[in-house]
Amino acid sequence: MKLFKMLILTIVASFIVGCGTPVEVPPAHVGKVVTRDGYSMDLVPTSKFRLDPCFLYCDKLILLGIDDRTYEEKDLKIFIPEDKLNLTVTISSTLSIDVERVNELFAVLTPREIESYLSIIDAPIIYQTYASKIIQTEVREYLSQFSIGEIASSIEKINADIRQRLTEVIGERTPL
């Protein structure tokens, strides 16, 4: 009888231990587990683990990519008042998420569901929400103070100035 009880207990214990959903936080990502009480307090670094067994409520893993990504603002039209002409430029920027500020993003952005146990906060949504309009506004404001001839003759200095200006503004105003 004791052997039978031990066998049943072993089977139940292995079922409970092995029944959580296996999930992975890939490299260059962080995650948070959503329980029935909301987000867990801790960020989950790159790892593989199992979510808690699902009885009444199933936990979910939310992923957020913190890798460097390149974005482009294509065909940005800028009116140059001095020449009364439009200038079309493309701005390319490489941005990554400030790891110290990722909790802000989990708190305000809606993740996209991949599976019932897995969702992701997409990087393009973060870029569109926080950086796109700032880049457009700052570049337009800066370039509109020059003539097209001045822009053409000092393109390297203007690129460096725009890079510095955008780095400061994006760093101050966004979690990027």
Summary of the structure (lengths in Angstrom):
residues: 176
radius of gyration: 24.6
end to end distance: 63.0
largest distance: 95.9
contacts: 453
relative contact order: 0.14
helix: 41%
strand: 31%
